[in-house]
Amino acid sequence: MKNIFVNSVLLFGVIIFFSASNTYGGVADILRKQDNQNIQQHDNSSINEATENNLTEYSSKSDIEASSENVLPLDIIIPLAEQGNANAQWFIGMAYSVGEGVAQNYQEAMKWYKKAAEQEHADAQYMLGSMYHNGEGVEQNYQEAFKWLKKAAEQGHVHSQVKLGYMYNSGEGIVQSHQEAFKWFKKAAEQGDADAQAGIGIMYFDGLGVGQNKQEAVKWLKKAAEQGNEGAQIILADYFTQGIDQNDQEAFKWFKKAAEQNNPDAQYNLCVAYKYAYGVEQNFQEAIAWCKKAAEQDHAKAQLMLGLFYYGTEGLEQNKIMAYEWLLKAARNGNENAQELLDMLCSNSPWACK
């Protein structure tokens, strides 16, 4: 009976190995995930950049005298804003957005952003569009968001260009158009934006809004991946695991970079790579360490693999109780293989199953 169970465990291990590179499915799905993940990231990065900058870079010394710490008091900025200074209006909007020097108040932020935006201030147009998009300080309105973001994007505002790309890709506030999405991603990508570079790389891969071109896809994805874009790193790794360009070392390199950013799918793939010497020297201890990182983030396949390790097939001294615990977690996360192994384990060693 034990041999039957062990053989089944080994068979499931082979199944896991051959399915390891299919973590993400179609690249169009990745782009949709990036739509949700990166919109807020761009909003936050724009706010951070703005609050780090001093208003004196936008205003002459005759307008404002900064303090020795380069902090501009609002009692100096507000009169300028009331006189129509667009930079001052934008700055006050930022202050109200983040609660810097004043109580956070999205309605007040909207008011000042709009004043500056109507004077063609690109940063203010972007923030106004973002607030309409997110429903902050105003009822969510994708049409208004699109209107203001486009104004900023047409002035070369990179975050607005990226956000327009996402909106065109998903059809938020505008008729869906992959061609328009590609156009705006490309403009931002040429300014060095990593998310946009990943976006057009994905679109080249899937032929969304542009002719399918794997070489162009890899080129743009590498640009994004080299800037630390996690999604691009994983897509590149997956690309190099199969096909005519298969390169196990390249796949391992990009999975490792994403894994070090705590991506559970990449951590699981590193586990598989170390277990089966997939682009790297076999190392069960490394495999176990990476599987554990992914499993602790509720990655079902990693939990299954960890259960196999604890059963004592390779790398760890057999511990059926721990095997049961990790297989149970994987089964509860919907992994059918884990449920089958769990049934077999409990049948052969009921004492291990609490």
N, C-alpha and C positions, 0 to 999 in steps of 0.2 A: 504493500500500500504506500509505503514511504516513497518508493521509487516512482510510482505513478504520479504522486504529488510533485516530486522534484522534477520529473520530466515535463509535467504540465507547466511548472514555474519557468523552466528554461524555454519552453515554447512561447509562453507569453512574453518573455524577455526579448525573443527574436521579433515578435510582433511589434513590441514597443520600439525596437531599433529601427525597423523599416518604416514606421509611421512618424518617427521623430521630426523629420524635416517638414511635415505637413501641418505645422502648428497653426499657421495663419490663414490658410485657404487662399481665396482670390485677393489680388492686390487692391481691387476696388473696395473690398471690405476694410482694408487698412486705411484707405483714404477716408472712408466714412468715420472710422474711429478717430483719425487725426482731426477731423472737423470739430468733434466735440472736445477733444483733449486740448487742442492748441489755441482755440479761440480765447479761452480764459487766460491761457498762458501769455498770449500776446497782449491782452488787456493789462495784466499785471506787470509785464516787462515795460510797457509804455509808461505806466504810472511810476514805476521805479526809476526809469531813466529821467522822467520829468522832474521828480522830486529831488534827484541828485544834482540836477542842473540849477545854476543860479540865474535869476531873471535878468541879471545884468548883461548876459550874453545876447538878450533880445532888446534891451533898452539902453539908450545912451546915458553917459554919466550925468548929463544935464537933467535927465528924468529922475534918476535914482542914485543915491549914494549908499552903497552896501556897508554893513557893519564890518568890524575887523574879522569876524568869523564868517563873512560872506552870507549872512542870514538877512533876508529882506523882511522887515516887520510888515504885517498886514496893514497897519495904520499908514504906512507909506504907499503900499501897493493899491489899496482900495481907492484913494482919490484918483490915482492914475487910471484905474479901471473905469471909474465913473466918468472920467474925461474922454473915454473911448479908446484907451490904449489896449489893443487886442492881446498883446502879450501879458499884460497885467490881468486882463479878464480871464485868459486861459489859466494863469497861475492861481488865481483865486478859485477857479473851478477845480483845479487839482487839489488845492488845500481842503476844500469841502469834500472832495471824493475820498480822500484818505484820512481825513480828520487831523490834518497837520496844522496846529496853531488855532484851530477852531473845532467845534463839535462836528462830527461827520454828518453831512446833510446832502443827500443826493439831489433833492429838489433845488437847493441853492447851487449845487455844482452844475446842474442842467442849465439853470438860468444864465450863469456866467459863461459856460461853454458856448451856449447859443449866441450870445453877444459876440464872442470872438469868432465863432464859426461863420457868422454872417459877414464878417470882414475877411473871409477866405483864409483864416488861420488853420492850417492843415492839421496840427495836433489837436486843436479844439474840435474840428470836424470829426476827426477819428474818435475822440472820446465821446462826443455827442452821439455818433452813430453806434458806438459800443453800448452806451447806456440804453438807447432805444432797443438794441438787439437783446440785451440782458434783462430789460424791464427794471432798471435801477433808476428810481426817482421819477419814473413815468411808466405808463402802461406799455408793455412790450409791443413793438411795432416794427416788423421786419422791413416794411416798405420805407419807413422813415430812416431806419438804420442804413438800408441800402443807399438811399439818396445822399446822406451825409458822408458815408464811407467812400462812395464813388467820387465825390468832390475832392476828398483828401487824396484818394488814389491817383486821380488825374494830375495832382500836383507832385506825384512821385513819392507819396508817403508809403513806406514799405509795409508797415503793419496793416494799413488799410487795403493795400493790394492783396496781401495774403488773405485777409478776412473776406474780401470780395470773391477770391478764388473759392473759399469754402462755401460761401453763400450760393454762388453759381453752381457749384458741384452738387449741393443738396437741394437747390431750388427754394431757398428761404427768401421770401420777399421779391422774388423774380422768377421768371420761367427758367427752369433748369437748363443749363447749357454747359456741357463739358468743354466745348471750344472756348467759351468765354472764361471758364475757370482756368483752363490751361494758359490763356493769354495773360491773365493777371498773376498767376503763379510765376510765369516766366519773367515778368517784369520785376517781381520781388526777388526771384532767384538770381537774376543778373545783378542785383544789388547785394547779393551775398546772404540772403535770408535762408537759414538751414531748413526750416519747415517748408518753405516754398520749393526749395531744391528737392526735398523728399517728395513733395506733391507732384512735381512734373516728372520725376523719376518713376513714380508709381503709374502716372498716366501714360508714359511711354511704354511701360511694361504691359499694360492692359489695353493700349490703343484707345484710351478715353480722350476724346477731343483732339487727337493727333494720331498719325499713323504709328502703328506698333513698331518699336525700334529698341531692341534689347541693348544695343551698344550705347545709345543715348540714355537709356534708363540707368544702366550701370554707371555711366559717367556722372550723372546728376546725383544719383544716390550716394556715390562715393564722396562727392562734395559735401553733402549733408552729413553723412556718417563721420567724416573727418572733423566736423564741427561738433560731434557728440550727439547727433540726432539719433535717438534710440530706435525709432521705427525704421529708419534707413539702414541702420546697422543690422537689424534682424532680417529685413528683406534681402539685403546683400548676402548675409550668411545663408539664408534659405536658398537663394539663387545658386550659390556655389556648392550646395550639397548634391546637385543633380544635373543631368543634361550634359551637353557637349563641353560646357565650361566648368564642369565639376572640378573643384579644387578644395580638398578637405582642409588644408592648412588655412586658406582664406576664409572658409566657412567658420572654422574654429576661432580665428582672430576676431571676426565681427561678432560672433556669439559671445565671446568673452568680454568685449567692450560693452555690449548691452547688458550682460549679466552683472558686470561691475556697477551698473546703474540700477541694480536691484530688479531687473525685469525677470519675472518668474519663468516665462517661456524660454528665454535665453539661458537661464540657470539650469533648467531641465535639459536643454539641448547640450549644455556643457557636461552635465552628468552622463548623458548617453555617449558623448564623444570620449570622455575619459574611460568609461566602462568598456567600450568596444574599440579603443585605439583609433578613433575617428578623427584623423588630422592631428593627433597628439599621441605621445607615448601612453600606453595603458597605465592607469593609476586608480585603483579602486577607492583609495582614501579620498582623493580629489572628487571622484564621482559621487561618493556618499555625501561629501561636504556640500557640493552644489545641489544635489537632489534635496538635501535637507533644507537649504535656503528656499528653494522653490516650494517644497512641500509645506513649509511653515507659512507660505502665502496662499495656501489652499489650492495649489496646483495638483489636480487629480492624478495626472500621469506620474508626477514626481512622487506623490504619496504612494502610488502603486509600486513604483520602482524601489522606494525605500522599504516598503513591506517585503519585497523580494530580497533585498539585501539582508534584512533582519532575519529572514527565514534561513539565511546561512548558505545561500547558493554560492556567493562570492563576496569577499571583502570584509565581512563581519562575522563574528561568532554567532551561531544560531541563537535567536531569542524569539520564540514563537509568540510570546505575549506582545512584544513590540511589533512583530510582524502583523499580528491581529489588529493592533491599534491603528497602524498606518493603512492597512488594507481597508479597515472599517471607514476611515476618513475618506479614502478614495471612493469607496462604494457609495458613501453618503453624498459625495460630489458627483454621482452619476456615472462612475466608471464601471461598465459592465464586466470587464475582465477582472477587476478587483472583487466584484461580487461573486464571480465564479470561484476565484481562488479562496475567498473567505469561506464559502460554503465547504470547499474541500478541506481547508485547514481545520475548521470546526468539526467536521466529520471525523478526521483522523486524530485530532488532538483537542477534544472538547474542553479540557482543563485550561487551555490557553485563551479560550473565548469567554470573557467575563459576562 
